[in-house]
Amino acid sequence: MRATSRVLLAALFLVSTALAAAPPYVGKWKVNPSKSQISGDTVSIVSAPNGMMAFNSQGFAYTFKLDGKEYPMPNGGTTAWTAASATAWDVSNKVNGKLASTYHLVLAGDVLTVAAKTMNANGSTTDFSATYKRQSGGPGFVGKWMSTDVKMPMTTLEVATSGADGVLLKNDTGPLCSGQFDSKENPGMGMMGAKTTCAFKKVANGFEMTSKTDGKEMYVETYTVSADGKTLTINGTPTNAKTETYKIVFDRQQ
């Protein structure tokens, strides 16, 4: 009887230990700009009917006027554009009624520079910048632009388990999305916007996330961990611009 009890206790210990072992992607990660590749995305700004302008970035599209008023974005947030001058525009985006990001656009011929800030959950801000080269169109801000240089912010990503078999993603702005590995859609959280969803499934050495905005598939991202567990890489493909792939590499912090 005692021997049987010892066997049962040992078996229970092994099971509990296996259950306690976290997947390799769980932890806190910090972006490594030197190993990442996120330039090459395109943005278009064109004239639209009734004095509107139309913005489109990899299928994320909306219309606006340069009057400082708020206009709806497809993720459920709002955007407000103003023209400070003929060569400088300012943009403020809100999500869930709160300021999420700001952009200062400066035009110099066929080069467009963008200085941006995102609002973090702790009240701080994160700065980043990008340079775009005109691909077509004009004059002024009107045209198709491709990024040639992106200065990434030193952001962090936190990955945790969720439920029986799922994952929770957070970054400096707060929680982003949580769901089980069943390919079912889950509502976006925080700055992802009320009309954004994400779905997760397992892949070798990590997982895949498919995000939709207002019911429209936007991105498929694969999160994989290196064999030594020190690096997490996101390889992303925009559904509406499949050639504009990107790679974001993170180094483990915890």
SEVEX-441884 format. One record per residue: residue in one letter; x, y, z of N, C-alpha, C, O in turn. Coordinates in steps of 0.2 Angstrom, whole numbers, plus 2048, in hexadecimal, padded with zeros to 3 digits. Last residue first. Layout:
AXYZXYZXYZXYZ...
***
This chain:
Q8418C179F8408BC7A583D8B67A283C8B17A6Q8468C57938488C97998478C579F84A8C57A4R84B8BF7838488BE78984B8C278F8518C3790D8498CA77584E8C677984A8C57808478C9783F8408C97658418CB76C8468C77708478C176FV83D8CF7558418CA7598428CD7608438D3761I8338CF7488348D374E8378CD7538348C8755K8308D17378338CD73C8358D17428398D6742Y8248D172A8298D572F82B8CF7348288CA734T81F8D37188208D071F8258D37238288D8721E8188D870D81A8DC71281B8D97198198DB71ET8118CF7058198D070381C8D57098228D5709K8048D07098088CA70A80F8CB7098138C770CA7F98D970D8008DB70A8058D670B80A8D770FN7EF8D47147ED8D870E7F48DB70B7F38DF706T7F48CD71E7F08CA71A7EF8CD7137EF8CB70EP8058CF7237FF8D27227FB8CF71D7FD8CD717T80E8C472D80C8C57268058C97268008C6728G81C8C27388158C47368148C572F8198C772BN8248BA7448248BB73D81D8BC73B8198B873CI82C8BD7538268BE7508278BF74882A8C4746T8368B475E8368B775782F8B775582B8B2755L8408B476C8398B37698398B776383A8BD763T84E8AC77484B8B176F8448AF76D8438A976BK8528A277D8548A977E8518AE7798518B477BG85089577B84B89877F84D89F7808498A3784D85888E77285B88F77985689377D858894783A85088D76785288776A854888771853884776S84489B76784B89876584C89276984989176FV83389B76483989C76883F89876683E893763T8278A575A82B89F75B8318A07608348A6760Y8188A975481D8AB75A8218A475B81E89F75DT8118B07468148AA7498198AC74E81E8AF74DE8038B87408098B974480B8B27478078AF74AV7F98C07347FB8B97378028BA73A8078BB736Y7EE8CD7347F48CB7347F48C37377F08C173BM7E08CF72F7E58D472E7EC8D172E7F08D372AE7CF8CB72A7D68C972D7DB8CE72B7DC8D0725K7C28D47317C68D372B7CD8D172D7D08D4731G7BA8D873B7B88D27387BD8D07327BC8CB72ED7C18E37407BA8E373E7B88DE7397B58DF734T7CF8DA73E7CD8E07407C68E173D7C68E1736K7D88CC7457D38CF7407D18D57437D18D7749S7E68C17467E28C77487DE8CA7437E08CA73DT7ED8B274B7EA8B67457E58BB7487E18BA74CM7FC8AB7517F68B07527F38B374C7F78B6748E80489C7568028A17507FC8A57527F78A2756F81289776080B89775E80989D75980E8A0757G81F88B76381B89276481489176281188C763N82588075D82988576182688B763829890764A81987E75181F87C754823881757824887754V80A88575780E88375281588175581588175BK7F988775C80088575E803884757800881752K7EF89675A7F088F7597F788E75A7FC892759F7E38A375D7EA8A075E7E989975C7E489575DA7DC8B37587DC8AC7597E28A87597E78AA755C7D58C375C7DB8BF75A7D98B775C7D58B6760T7CD8D27567CD8CC7597D48C87587D78CA753T7C78E37587CC8DE7567CC8D875A7CA8D7760K7BF8ED75C7BD8E97567C28E47547C28E274EA7C58F37677BF8EF7687BC8EB7627B98E6763G7D78F27687D08F57657CB8F07667CB8EA766M7E38F176D7E28ED7667DB8F07647DA8EF75EM7E58F77797E68FB7737E58F776D7E68FA767G7DA8EB7817DE8F27827DE8F577B7D98F6778M7D88DD7777D88E077E7DC8E777D7E08E7779G7CD8D476C7D38D776E7D28DB7747CD8DD776P7C48C476F7C48CC76E7CB8CF7707CE8CC774N7C88B67647C78B976B7C88C176A7CB8C3766E7C48A875A7C58B075B7C48B27627BF8B0765K7CC89975B7C689D75B7C88A475D7CD8A5760S7D789075B7D68947547CF8987557CD89A750D7DB88B7677D68887637D488B75D7CF88975AF7E388F7737E688C76C7E18887687E2882767Q7DA89D77A7DC89677A7DF8947737DE89776EG7DF8AE77D7DB8A977B7DE8A277B7E48A177DS7E18BF77D7E28B97817DD8B477E7D78B677CC7EA8CF77A7E58CA7787E68C377C7EC8C277EL7F08DA7817EE8DA77A7E98D57787E48D7775P7F38E47907F08DE78D7EE8DF7867EB8E4784G7FE8F278D7FA8EE7917F88E778E7FB8E6789T8088F97878028FC7877FD8F878B7F78FB78DD8138F07878138F678B80D8F978C80B8FD791N8098E078580F8E478480F8EB78880B8EB78DK8048CF7868048D678980A8DA78680F8D7785L7FA8C17837FF8C67817FE8CC7847F88CF784L7F78B17897F58B878A7FB8BC7888018BB78AV7F18A17847F68A67847F38AD7857EE8AE783G7EC8907887EC8967847F189B7867F6899789D7E588578F7EA88478A7EA88A7857E788A780A7DD88979A7E088279A7E58817957EA87E796G7E289A79D7DE89579D7E188E79D7E788D79FS7F289F7977EB8A17987E689B7987E6898793T8038A47997FE89F7987F78A279A7F68A779EA80A8B37928098AF7988048AA7958018AA790V8168BE78D8128B978B8118B47918158B2794E81A8CF7898198CA78F8148C578C80F8C6789L8258DA7828208D578181F8D07878248CD788T82B8EB78182B8E47848258E07828208E3781T8348F677682E8F377A82F8EC77C8348E977BM83C90177283F8FC7768398F977A8398FA780P83690576183790676883990076C8398FA76AM84090575283B90275683C90475D842906760K84090F74484490F74B83F90C75083A90F752V84190A73483C90B73A84190A740844905741D84290F72384690E72A84190F72F83D914730T83990E71984090C71884490B71E84A90871ES82890B71582D90D71A83490A718835904716M82091370782390D70A82990E70F82D91370EW81191A70281791B70581A91470881691070AK8079226F680991C6F981091C6FB81591E6F8G7FE9326F880392D6F58039266F88009256FEV7FF9426FF7FB93D6FB8009386F880493A6F4F80694C70580694570880294070480393A706G80C9536F580B9536FC80B94C6FF80E9486FDP80494D6E68099516EA8079506F180294D6F3G80693B6E68089426E78039476E47FF9456E1G80B92B6E08079306E280A9376E380F9386E1S81791F6E78139226E180F9286E480E9296EAQ82091E6F18209196EC81C91B6E581D91A6E0R82A9276FC8249276F78259226F282B9226EFK83092070B83192370482B92270082891D700Y83092471C82D92171782F92471083092A710T83792072C83792472683492072083591A71FA83292173D83291D737833922731831928732S83391E74F83392274983391E743836918743F82D91F76083091B75B82F92075482B924754D82B91F77282C92376C82F91E766833919768T81F91C77E82491977A82591D77482091D770T81A92378E81992278782091F78482591F787S81191F79E81792179A81692179281091E790G8079187A38069207A380C92279F80C92879DN80790B7A380990E7A98099167A980C9197AEA8039077967FE90679C8009097A27FC90B7A6N80891478A80990E78E80490D794801912796M80591A77A80491B781804914785801910783T81191E76E80C91A77080B91B77881091C77BK81692A76281692876981092376A80B924767A82192E75481B92B75781C92A75E821929761A82593674582793574C82093375081B937750V82993373582393273982793174082B92D741T82C93A72582E93872B82993873082593C730L82D93771482893971982B93672082C930720V83393D70583493A70B82F93C71082E942711D8329456F982F93E6F983193A6FF8319346FFG8319547028319516FB82E94A6FB8289496FCA82E95171183395470E83495170783894C706L82295171E82395071782995471582A95A716V81F94A72D82294F72A82494D723827948722L81394673A81694473381994A730816950730H81293F74981394574681794473F81C94173FY80693675280A93674D80B93D74A806941749T80192D76180193375D80693375880B92F759S7F59217697FC9237667FB92A7627F592C761A7EB9217727EF91B7717F591D76E7FB91A770L7DF92977D7E592A7787EA9247787EC92277DK7D092077F7D69227827DB92377C7DC920777G7C591A7797C492177C7CA92477F7CA92A781N7C990E7747C590E77A7C591577D7C4915783V7D691776D7D391176D7D09107747D2912779K7DB9247627D99227687D691B7687D3919762N7E892D75A7E492875A7E29267617E6926766S7ED93C7527EC9397587E79337587E1934755V7F99447477F393E7487F393C74F7F893B752D7FE95173D7FE94E7437F89497447F294B742W80995773080295473280395173980894E73BA81196272681195F72D80A95D72F80696172FT81296A71B81696471B81696072281B95C723A80897471C80897071680D96A71680C965712S80497172E80797572880697172280396B722A7FC9697367FF96F73980297473480397A735A7EE9627337F396472F7F696A7337F3970733T7E895473C7E895B73B7EE95D7377F3959737W7DD9467407E294973C7E295073C7DC95373BA7D893974B7D79407497DE9437467E3942749T7CF92A74D7D592D74B7D49357497CE936747T7CA91D7587C99237547CF9267527D4925755G7C590B7587C891175B7C79177567C3916752G7C19007527BD9037577BF90975A7BC90C75EN7C98FC7477CA8F974D7C68FB7537C68F8759P7C790673D7C48FF73D7C58FB7437C18F6744M7C39167437C89117417C590A7417C0909745P7BA9257417BA91E7447C091A7407C191B73AY7C09357467BD9317417BE92A7437C4928746E7C094574E7C193E74F7BD93A7497B793B749K7C89547477C295074A7C494874A7C8946746G7D295A7407D39597477CD95574B7CD954751D7D195B7337CD9607377CE95F73E7CA963742L7D39547277D895772A7D595D72F7D796372EK7C99447287CA94B7257D094F72A7D194D72FF7C99337227CA9397277CA93F7247CB94071ET7C79217227C792871F7C792D7247C592C72AY7D19127227CB9167247CC91D7217D191E71DA7D89027247D69077207D090B7237CC909726F7E38F67237E08FA7297DE9017267E3905725G7EA8F17187E38EF7197E08F371F7D98F271FQ7F78F771A7F68F071A7EF8EE71B7EE8E871ES7EF90671D7F690271E7F58FB71F7F28F9724N7E89147167E890C7167EF90A7177F490C714F7DD9217167E391E7197E29177187DD91471AA7D692E70D7D592770F7DC9257107E192670DM7CD93D7117D393A70F7D29337117CF931716M7BF94770A7C294270F7C994070C7CA941706G7B794F7027BC9527067C094E70B7C495070FN7AE9466FC7AC94A7017B194D7057B094E70BP7B99376F87B493C6F77B29406FD7B493F703A7CB9396FB7C59356FB7BF93A6FA7C09406FAS7DD9376F87D793C6F87D19376F77D19326F3V7E892D7017E592F6FB7DF9346FD7DC933702I7F59257077F092A7097EE92D7037F29306FFS7FC91570C7F99197077F491F70A7F091D70EV80A90C71180491071380291470D80691770AT8138FD71381190270F80B905712807902715D8238F671A81B8F771A8198FD71581D902715G8308F771B82D8F47158268F47148238F270FS8368F272B8358F67268328F37208338ED71FI8398E87358328EA7348318EF72F82B8F272EQ8438DD73C8428E073583A8E17348368DD733S84F8DA7498488DB7468488DE73F84C8E273DK85B8DC74E8598D574B8538D57488518D0745S85B8E87548608E774F85F8E074B8618DF746P8518E975D8508EC7578558EA7528538EA74CN84A8DE7678508DF7658508E275E8508DE759V83E8DF77483F8DF76D8478E176C84A8E576FK83D8D478283F8DB7808418DB7788458D7776W8318CA78B8368CB7868378D27848328D6785K82D8BF79882D8C67968338C77918398C5792G8248B07958298B47988288BB7968238BD793V8218A178B81F8A57918258A979482A8A7795Y8278997818258A077F8238A57858238AB785P82888D78782E89178682D89878483189C785P81C88979481E88978D82488E78C82489378FA8208847A581D8897A0820888799825886798A81C8777AF82187A7AA81E87E7A581987C7A1A8118727B68148797B881987C7B381A8827B3L80E8667B080986B7AF80C8727B180A8777AEA81A85F7B48198607AD8148667AC81586A7A7T81785F7C281D8637C081C8647B881E86A7B6S80B8587C380B85F7C58118637C28108687C0V81184B7BE80B84F7BA80B8567BC80B85A7B8L81A8497C881C8497C181784D7BD8198517B9F8118477D381784C7D381984E7CC81A8547CAL80A83C7D08068437D080C8497D080A84E7CDA8148337D08108347CA80D83B7CA80D83F7C5A8178337DE81C8357D98198367D281B83B7CFL80B82F7E380D8357E58128387E081383D7DEL80A8227DE8058277DC80782E7DE8068327D9V81581C7E481581C7DD8108227DB8118267D6R81181D7F28178217EF8178217E88198277E5S8068157F280581C7F380B8207F180B8257EET80D8097EF80880B7EA8078137EB8068167E7A8148077FB8178087F581380B7EF81580F7EBR80A80680480E80C80581280D7FE8138137FCM8047FA80080080080080480680080380B7FC
***
